[in-house]
Amino acid sequence: MSVPALTKMHINGYDVLKVNNGPWRVCTHADRLGSFGSRDEAFAYAASLPTRVIRADRPSNTQ
């Protein structure tokens, strides 16, 4: 029995990941932005995207 292998890194706020022998993927929490045959291609694509900033919900200022 084999165990799935996950390789995951973060670049500019994007996830760059690979599961088993599948393609390298560049993703956000909600979307897959691209699939690539090599790690270098995926890193170059993620690095070329604008920096992704995750904004926390700010509490409303009620008086």
GROMACS elastic network, one bead per residue, 0.5 to 0.9 nm:
[ bonds ]
;  ai    aj funct       b0    kb
    3    20     6  0.88809   500
    4    19     6  0.69909   500
    4    20     6  0.58671   500
    5    18     6  0.81167   500
    5    19     6  0.56935   500
    5    21     6  0.85085   500
    6    17     6  0.71239   500
    6    18     6  0.58633   500
    6    20     6  0.63971   500
    7    16     6  0.81720   500
    7    17     6  0.54021   500
    7    18     6  0.51872   500
    7    19     6  0.64863   500
    7    20     6  0.82926   500
    8    15     6  0.67230   500
    8    16     6  0.57166   500
    8    18     6  0.66040   500
    8    19     6  0.86431   500
    9    14     6  0.83070   500
    9    15     6  0.58020   500
    9    16     6  0.51749   500
    9    17     6  0.62975   500
   10    13     6  0.60975   500
   10    14     6  0.54776   500
   10    16     6  0.59336   500
   10    17     6  0.85479   500
   10    46     6  0.89184   500
   11    14     6  0.52893   500
   11    15     6  0.65714   500
   11    16     6  0.71519   500
   11    43     6  0.74336   500
   11    46     6  0.62643   500
   11    47     6  0.65535   500
   11    51     6  0.85667   500
   12    15     6  0.85891   500
   12    46     6  0.68943   500
   12    47     6  0.64330   500
   12    48     6  0.89608   500
   12    49     6  0.76636   500
   12    50     6  0.74078   500
   12    52     6  0.60908   500
   12    53     6  0.85015   500
   13    28     6  0.79687   500
   13    46     6  0.87173   500
   13    51     6  0.62043   500
   13    53     6  0.66326   500
   13    54     6  0.79282   500
   14    26     6  0.66292   500
   14    27     6  0.58893   500
   14    28     6  0.55297   500
   14    29     6  0.84203   500
   14    46     6  0.66498   500
   14    47     6  0.89713   500
   14    49     6  0.88913   500
   14    51     6  0.82573   500
   14    52     6  0.69319   500
   15    25     6  0.78758   500
   15    26     6  0.56864   500
   15    27     6  0.51405   500
   15    28     6  0.61137   500
   15    29     6  0.81248   500
   15    46     6  0.83481   500
   16    24     6  0.68380   500
   16    25     6  0.55855   500
   16    27     6  0.64793   500
   16    39     6  0.84873   500
   16    42     6  0.68763   500
   16    43     6  0.72041   500
   16    46     6  0.75937   500
   17    23     6  0.84954   500
   17    24     6  0.56358   500
   17    25     6  0.53237   500
   17    26     6  0.66585   500
   17    27     6  0.79551   500
   17    39     6  0.88653   500
   17    42     6  0.88383   500
   18    21     6  0.73491   500
   18    22     6  0.61973   500
   18    23     6  0.61286   500
   18    25     6  0.63142   500
   18    39     6  0.87203   500
   19    22     6  0.56658   500
   19    23     6  0.76419   500
   19    24     6  0.79045   500
   20    23     6  0.87332   500
   21    24     6  0.89718   500
   22    25     6  0.88743   500
   22    37     6  0.84609   500
   23    35     6  0.59922   500
   23    36     6  0.56076   500
   23    37     6  0.53865   500
   23    38     6  0.73452   500
   23    39     6  0.86777   500
   24    34     6  0.83518   500
   24    35     6  0.55850   500
   24    36     6  0.50669   500
   24    37     6  0.62068   500
   24    38     6  0.64119   500
   24    39     6  0.61346   500
   24    41     6  0.85222   500
   24    42     6  0.62552   500
   25    32     6  0.70674   500
   25    33     6  0.75029   500
   25    34     6  0.57145   500
   25    36     6  0.62800   500
   25    37     6  0.89609   500
   25    39     6  0.88634   500
   25    42     6  0.66703   500
   26    31     6  0.88197   500
   26    32     6  0.61325   500
   26    33     6  0.55135   500
   26    34     6  0.53556   500
   26    35     6  0.65230   500
   26    36     6  0.83264   500
   26    42     6  0.64012   500
   26    43     6  0.82450   500
   26    45     6  0.79086   500
   26    46     6  0.65925   500
   27    30     6  0.75826   500
   27    31     6  0.56628   500
   27    33     6  0.53484   500
   27    34     6  0.72185   500
   27    46     6  0.89004   500
   28    31     6  0.51853   500
   28    32     6  0.64013   500
   28    33     6  0.74821   500
   28    52     6  0.89638   500
   29    32     6  0.83415   500
   32    35     6  0.79737   500
   34    42     6  0.79211   500
   34    45     6  0.83868   500
   35    42     6  0.73142   500
   36    39     6  0.73523   500
   36    40     6  0.87941   500
   36    41     6  0.62120   500
   36    42     6  0.57141   500
   37    40     6  0.87785   500
   37    41     6  0.72495   500
   37    42     6  0.79761   500
   38    41     6  0.54291   500
   38    42     6  0.65635   500
   38    43     6  0.88231   500
   39    42     6  0.51670   500
   39    43     6  0.61225   500
   39    44     6  0.85654   500
   40    43     6  0.50954   500
   40    44     6  0.60552   500
   40    45     6  0.85612   500
   41    44     6  0.51325   500
   41    45     6  0.61750   500
   41    46     6  0.86586   500
   42    45     6  0.51561   500
   42    46     6  0.61810   500
   42    47     6  0.85306   500
   43    46     6  0.51441   500
   43    47     6  0.59952   500
   43    48     6  0.85428   500
   44    47     6  0.50916   500
   44    48     6  0.61595   500
   44    49     6  0.88988   500
   45    48     6  0.51555   500
   45    49     6  0.65934   500
   46    49     6  0.54028   500
   46    50     6  0.84504   500
   46    51     6  0.89958   500
   47    50     6  0.77906   500
   47    51     6  0.82731   500
   48    51     6  0.88018   500
   49    52     6  0.81994   500
   55    58     6  0.85269   500
   58    61     6  0.89422   500
   59    62     6  0.89158   500
